[in-house]
Amino acid sequence: MKRFSWRRALAIFSKEFKHIMRDPFTLIMALLLPLTIVLILGNSIEFNIKSIHLACVDHDQTESSRRLIDTFGSSDYFKTYPLANPGDVHNDIVDERARAAVVIPPNFEKNFLSATTAPVQVLVDGADNSAIMAIMNYLTIINRSAYFKIHDIPAYMSRPNPAMRVRYLFNPELNSRWFSVPGLSAVIIALVAIMLTTLTICREWEQGSMEMLLSTPATSLEIILGKTLPYAILSFLGFVLVFIVARVVFGVPFVGNYLTLILGTVLFILGYLGMGLYISISTHNQQVAIQYAAVVGLLPTVILSGFVFPVEYMGRVYQYISAVFPARFYIDITRDQFLKGSSIVSLWPAFAALAAIAIVLLAACLLRFKRTLE
């Protein structure tokens, strides 16, 4: 059995690195693609629903009804516009000109000031499930504000006794970009790592250079390390660029430890490099490998990682499936380090999972590569 030689592994590394430098597509994938994705998605993803178009029909036409409408319009939650014909409310919601509508009945002010109930009809577009809960929560807040505004009660007297003060830890502004951009970085790095390594072995087979590589004294481990390390470096450079954009462009704070984040990133990259390399070794065809990478790696990474849907709210079976993918644990690490700054001791389950996944995948690549050679 041949002994492992760093000299042979570095020779393969040098050959692969030179090939990357001559390939503009690979460099674009590794460096420009992460920047493009984080700038586009970082600006477009918004979890806080605001500026909801609200149609208003005022049958009362009194000072109280106008103050109620002003309460809606003075918030950042709604953009109000008047409707004279009540029959247009349904059409506006169907045509998506409005997400919701408020219909104030006649005698609203009379009922309100006489201390009896003063009902107001609110119609919400039930087809847009993402906005329903947000609108209902906003209505609760506005209902209380409107009561004091119509009665002309000063704001300092509107506080209940005892008063509750809510303090949001780690993200006091409830800025959705502070939450989404760190998670987005995991998806971007996974995309770059798996797509780059998926093509590396396939390219050797299709170009006919694999036979020459196998005729050298290099062992399977040396070939895998030599061909994986350049893409690990490129993937890490992509992470550095995404980190800079997150801090400079989007102003995401970083309160954690750089070494903790770097260690988690390295383990995360190794896991997806192993996944892409295993697909490449198994297929020997670049087109087939890309399809497998998209179905096996990218889609579950986006859907099951917790980036879009919280893992704890998924079904038990899908929670187990999500544990197979490194992004499930890396997102917890990167969001924690950006916003909370927990120690590595507190995050050891996530680090242990990332290390275990990386070791298993790289070992599987080594075993699969041996069988392929035979």
N, C-alpha and C positions, 0 to 999 in steps of 0.2 A: 504494500500500500504506500502510495506517494505521500510524503510529508507536505504540509501546507507551506507555501512560499509566498511571502509578501512581495517579493520581487516580481514573480509572475503575475500576481493579482494587480500590482501597480502598473505593469506593462499593459494589461488588458484595460485598466482604468484610463491610462494615457491614450490608448487607441480609441476608446469610446468617447473620451472628452474631446479629442481632435475632431471626431466625426460630428459631435454636437456643434462645435464651433463653426463647422462648414455648412451646417444645416439651419437656414434661417427659420424654417417652420418650427423646429424644436425650440429655438430661442424665443420665438413669439409665443408659443404655447406656455413656456416656462415663466416668462417675465411680463410680456404685455397683456396676455389673457387675464391673469389675476388682477392687474390694475384696472382693466376695462370692466370686469365683472363687479369688482367691489365698488367702483364709482357709479355704475349704472344701478345695481341693486341696492347699494347703500343709500342712494338718494330716492329710490322708488318705494322701498319697503317702509310702510308706516303702520304700526299696530294701533296707534291712537286715532280713532275715527273722529274727524272734525269737519267743519264746514258742510254739514248735512243740509241739503236743500229742503226747506220747510215751507209748504204752501199754507197761507193763512186766510181763513174766511171769517170775517167779523160781521155777524148779524146784529150786534148790540150797538156798535159805533158810539161807545162812551169812553170817558177817561180811563175807567178801570180796564176795559177791554184793550185799549191802546197800550196801557202799561204792561198788561200781560204779554202782548206781542213784543213790546220793547224788551222785556226780560229775556225772551228767546233770542232776539236779534243782538242783544248786547254781549252775549256769550260767544266764545269761539266755537261752540259746538254746532250752531245752526246759522244758516243763511236764509232769512225769511223773505218772502215776497207775497204780495196780496193777490187774492183771487176774488173777483166780484160775483162770479157765478158758482154756486156750490156744486153744480153738475160737472164742473171742470176738474174737481179734485180727483175723481177716479181716473180721468183721462191723463192727468199729469203724472200720477203714480204709475199707471200702465206704461206710459211713454218714457218713464224714468227721468222726467224733469224734476220730480220731487221724490225724496225717500220717505217723507212723512207729511202729514197735514194736520192742522189744528182748526177746528170748527167751533167758534164761540157762538152760543145760541142767544136769542133775544132775552132780555131781562137778566143778563149775566150780572151787571153791576147791582141791580136791585136785590137779587138773591144773595150776592156776595156780601153786601154791606148790612143786610138784615140778619146776618149770622146763620142763615140757612145754607144748605148745600148749593153750590154753584157748579154744576157739571160742565165740563168742556170735553168735546169729542176729539180724540187723537187717533188718526189712521196711520198705520205703519206698514210699509212694504214688507210683507212676510216672506217674499221670495228671496230677499237678501238676508240670509240668516246671520251673516257676520255682523250686521249693523243693528240687529234687533235689541240685543242685550245692552249695547252701548247707548242706544236711544232711550231705552227704559231707565237706565241709570241716570242719564242726563235729565230726564223728565222729573225724577225724584228730587234732584237738586234744584231745578228751576221752579218746581211747584212751591217749594219753601221760600225761595227768593221772591217769587211773584207775590206771595201772601204779604210779606213785609213791604214790598214796593207799592202795592196797591193801597195798603193801609197807611203808607207814608211813615213807616216806623224806621228810625235811624238804624244803621247797620250794627252799631255797638249794642243796641238793645235786642237784637235778633238772636243773640247767642243763648242757647239753652243753658239751664243750670241743673247739674254741673256741666261745664263746657268740656268737650272732648277735642283735643288737639292731635291730629294724625301726622306722624312724621315718617316719611318714606326713607328707609335706610338704603344706602349704596347707590340709589338713583333718585335723588330728591326731586328732580325736575320731571320724572317719569318720561324721560327722553327715550323713545323707542329705538333710536339709532345706537344708543349705548348698549342696548340689549341685543339688537339684530346684527350689528357689524362684527362683534367677536364671534358669534355663531356662524356668520357668513364666511369668515376667514377659514373655518374648518371645512366647509363645503368646497371652497375654492382650492385649498391645498390638496384635498382629496381628489378633486378633478384633475389637477395638474399631475399629481404623483401617479395616479392609476393610468392616465392616458399616455404619459411619457413611457412608462415601463412596459405597458401592454405591447408596444410596437418593437421593443428592442430585440428580443430573441426572434420574433417573427421576421423581422427585416433581415437577420442573418440567414435564416433558412431560405427566404425568397430570393435573396441576392446570391445565394450559393457560397457565401463565405463561412457558413457554419462548419462545413467539412474541413476547411483549412484551420479553423480555430480548434476543432476537436483533434486534429492531427498533432497539435502542440503538446508539450508535457503538462500543460495546465490541467488541474483537477476541476471537478464540477464546482466545488466551493470557491475556488479562485476565479472561475469564469463568472459565477453569480455575483460575487463581491465586486469584481472589476467592472461589471456592466451595471451594477446597481448604484454604486457610490456616486458616479457623476449625476445621476438623476436625483439622488438624495440631496446633493449640494444645490442643484437647480431648484428643487422644491423648497428647500430652506430659504434660498434667496427670494423666492416668491412669497414666502411667509414674511420675510423682513419688509418687502415692499408693501404688503397688505397692512402690516403693523404700522408702518410710517403713515400710510393713507388714513388709517383709523385714528391715529393720534393728531395728525396735522389737519387733514381735510374735515373730518367729522367731529373732531374734538372729544373723542372718547377718552375718559381718564384711565390711567393705569396706576393702580395702587398696590399691585402684587410684587412678586420677586421675579426678576428677569431669568435667573437660573432655573427656577421652577417652571416657568413658561417654556423656556428653551428645551428642558428635559422632556416635558410633555409633548412638545412639537416634534422632537426627534423620534420619540417612540411612535407617535402618530404617523409620521411620514414613513417610517420603516414598515408599519403595518400595511399601509396602502401600496407601498412599493412591492411588498411581498405578494399582495393580492394581484396587482397588475402583472408581476413577473410570472406568477403561477398560471394566469390566463394565457400569457404569451408562450410559455413552455408547452402548454397543453394543446394549443390550436395550430401553431406553425403558419397561420394565415392572418395577415394584418386586418382585413375587412371583418373576418369572423371574430378576431380578438377585440376589435372596437365594439362590436355588437354585444359581446359578452361583458365587456367592461361597463357599458351603459346599463345593461339589464341587471347584472350581478352587483356592480359596485356603486354606480352613481345614483340610480333611482332609490335604492334602500338608504343610501347615505343622506339624501335630502328628506325622505319621508319618515324614516324610522330613527333618525339621529336625535330628535328633539329640537331641531332648528325651526320647524314649522309647527308641529304638534307636540305638546309636552308628553314625555315618555310615560310619566306616572298616570296619565289619563287614558293611555292605550289599554287594549285588552291584555290579559296576562300572557297569552301566547305571543303577541307581537312585542311585548317587553322582552321576552326571552330571545326572540329573533334579533331585536335591535342590539342585544349584547354581543352579537357576533361581529359587529362593525365598529372599528376604532372611533369613528366620529361620535358615537353615542357617549363615550367617556371624555373625549377631547373637548367637546363643546362645554361640558361641565367645568373642565379645567380652565379653558380660555376665558369663559365668562366670569368665573370666580376670580382669576388673576387680574382681569381688567377692573372689576367693580368691587370685589370684596377683599382680596389679598390674603386668603387663607394660607396656612403653612402647608408644606408638602406632607407633613404628618396627618393633617386632616384630610388630605386628598389621596392618601395612599391606596384606597380601593380602586380609584380610577387609574392611577399609575400602574398598579399591579395588573389590572385588566389590559391596559395598553401593551405592557411588556409581554404578557402571556400571548396575546393575539399576534404580536410581531414575531415572537419566537416560533409559534406554531406555523404561521404562514411561510416564514423563511425556511423552516425545516421541511415543510411540505414541498417547497420549490426544489430543495436539494434532492429529496427522494424522487420526485417526479422527473427531474432532469436526468438522474441516473437511469431510470427506467426507459426514458426516451433514447438515451445513448445506446442502450442494449437493443 
